[in-house]
Amino acid sequence: MINPSEVGKPGEIARLRTLESIWIQGKLRMWGRWSFIGVGSGGNMFNQLLATKTLTKTAINEALRRMKKSGITKSELEAFLKDMLNGKHKSNLAFCSDEEALKIDGVVCAVLKSKGHGALVALLYDRYQRRMSKKAMARELHHRNPEWCLRTCETRIDTWLNLAESMLYTPMCDVFDTNSDRFTLQRCAETA
């Protein structure tokens, strides 16, 4: 299957190329899952447990004790585990370390929060931490602004998310020491 090089209309400035979009969304999903478990307080301990080769009953009981102490509810833990189990591919994108999550959080704060784009940060929290669908986010926006039609709300949510992801892409590549031009498909076409 050949993937298109761009999502959306060709030449749009606020749109990322397809592979760039997939990469940044993967990082934001990791960050959302990390922050979902006890708002980050129990994430590292849970990740350490998952990273070990063998699980002992003592390690599991210690993990459960620490999760309970950090305030993670049973429903939050069940939702996280169901999300992991329902995924077809298990990878390190399912969860991330505290260090990686703090890098992502730092980029979000530096690029969006500190520059007065709190609404975009709230949108990212809804999408990646609360795991709301774009349709549910559009319904919520429509409820707050009944004068807009639902399709307008869907378009605005999509545009705002794309804008936030575009703003975060290059700084996120810098923080993770990733070449931001690595997904350029033009080189492939030139050498073929």
C-alpha positions in Angstrom: 0.0 0.0 0.0 1.3 3.4 -0.9 0.8 6.0 1.8 0.1 9.6 0.7 2.9 12.1 1.6 0.5 14.6 3.0 -2.8 14.5 4.8 -5.4 17.1 3.9 -5.1 19.4 1.0 -1.7 19.7 -0.7 0.2 22.8 0.3 -1.6 23.6 3.5 0.9 25.2 5.9 -0.5 23.8 9.2 -0.6 20.2 8.1 2.1 17.7 8.7 3.1 15.0 6.2 1.5 11.6 7.0 4.5 10.0 8.6 5.2 13.1 10.7 1.6 13.1 11.8 1.8 9.5 12.8 5.1 10.1 14.7 3.8 13.1 16.8 0.5 11.4 17.5 2.3 8.3 18.8 4.4 10.5 21.1 1.3 12.3 22.3 -0.5 9.0 22.9 2.4 7.8 25.0 2.2 11.0 27.0 -1.6 10.7 27.4 -1.4 7.1 28.7 1.4 8.1 31.1 -0.6 11.0 32.5 -3.8 8.9 32.6 -2.5 6.5 35.2 -2.8 8.4 38.5 -1.9 11.6 36.6 1.6 10.3 36.2 2.2 9.4 39.8 2.2 5.6 39.3 3.3 5.4 35.7 7.0 4.8 36.2 6.5 2.0 38.8 4.0 0.4 36.4 6.3 0.7 33.5 9.2 -0.9 35.5 6.9 -3.8 36.3 6.1 -4.3 32.7 9.7 -4.1 31.6 10.9 -6.9 33.9 11.3 -10.3 32.2 9.6 -12.2 35.1 6.8 -11.1 37.3 6.7 -12.3 40.9 3.7 -12.3 43.1 5.7 -10.0 45.5 6.4 -7.5 42.7 2.7 -7.5 41.6 1.5 -7.0 45.2 4.0 -4.1 45.7 2.9 -2.5 42.5 -0.8 -2.7 43.5 0.1 -1.3 46.9 2.0 1.6 45.4 -0.8 2.3 42.9 -3.4 2.3 45.6 -1.3 4.7 47.7 -0.8 7.1 44.7 -4.6 7.4 44.3 -5.2 5.3 41.2 -8.7 4.0 41.2 -9.6 0.5 40.2 -11.6 1.8 37.2 -8.6 3.8 36.0 -6.4 0.8 36.2 -8.9 -1.5 34.5 -9.4 1.1 31.7 -5.6 1.3 31.1 -5.2 -2.5 31.1 -8.1 -3.0 28.8 -6.7 -0.4 26.4 -3.4 -2.3 26.4 -5.0 -5.7 25.9 -7.2 -4.6 23.1 -4.3 -3.2 21.2 -3.2 -5.6 18.4 0.5 -4.5 18.5 2.3 -4.3 21.8 5.2 -1.9 21.7 7.0 0.7 23.7 4.4 3.2 22.3 1.9 1.7 24.7 3.6 3.4 27.6 6.6 5.6 28.3 9.0 6.3 31.1 8.7 9.3 33.4 11.7 10.8 31.7 10.2 10.6 28.2 6.8 11.8 29.4 8.4 14.8 31.2 10.2 15.7 28.0 6.9 15.6 26.1 5.2 17.6 28.9 8.0 20.1 28.8 7.6 20.7 25.1 3.8 21.1 25.4 4.3 23.6 28.2 7.1 25.5 26.4 5.4 25.6 23.0 1.7 26.0 23.9 1.1 26.9 27.6 3.8 29.5 28.0 2.7 31.3 24.8 -0.9 31.6 25.8 -2.4 28.7 23.9 -4.2 27.1 26.8 -7.2 26.1 24.7 -4.9 24.0 22.5 -3.4 22.3 25.6 -6.9 21.6 26.8 -7.7 20.1 23.4 -4.7 17.9 23.6 -5.6 16.7 27.1 -9.1 15.8 25.9 -7.8 13.9 22.9 -4.8 12.1 24.4 -5.3 11.9 28.2 -9.1 11.6 28.3 -9.0 9.7 25.0 -12.0 11.4 23.6 -12.9 10.9 19.9 -12.9 13.9 17.6 -16.6 13.4 17.2 -17.2 13.5 21.0 -15.0 16.6 21.2 -17.1 18.2 18.4 -20.3 17.4 20.2 -19.0 19.0 23.4 -18.0 22.1 21.4 -21.4 22.2 19.7 -23.1 22.0 23.1 -21.1 25.0 24.3 -21.8 26.9 21.0 -25.2 25.8 19.7 -25.2 28.5 17.0 -22.5 26.4 15.2 -23.6 23.3 13.3 -22.0 20.0 14.3 -20.0 19.8 11.0 -18.4 23.2 11.7 -17.5 22.0 15.2 -15.9 18.8 13.7 -13.9 20.9 11.2 -12.7 23.2 13.9 -11.6 20.4 16.3 -9.7 18.7 13.4 -8.1 22.0 12.4 -7.1 22.9 16.0 -5.6 19.5 16.7 -3.6 19.6 13.4 -2.4 23.1 14.3 -1.3 21.9 17.8 0.4 18.8 16.5 2.2 21.0 13.8 3.4 23.4 16.4 4.8 20.6 18.6 6.5 18.5 15.8 9.8 20.3 15.4 10.4 21.1 19.1 9.5 17.4 19.9 12.0 16.2 17.3 14.7 18.5 18.9 14.0 17.1 22.4 14.2 13.5 21.3 17.2 14.1 19.0 15.3 13.1 15.9 16.0 14.5 12.5 12.8 16.4 11.7 13.4 15.9 7.9 13.7 12.1 8.1 10.2 11.5 6.8 10.7 13.5 3.7 9.5 11.3 0.8 10.8 13.6 -1.9 14.3 12.0 -1.6 12.7 8.6 -2.4 11.1 9.9 -5.6 14.3 11.7 -6.7 16.4 8.5 -6.4 13.9 6.2 -8.1 
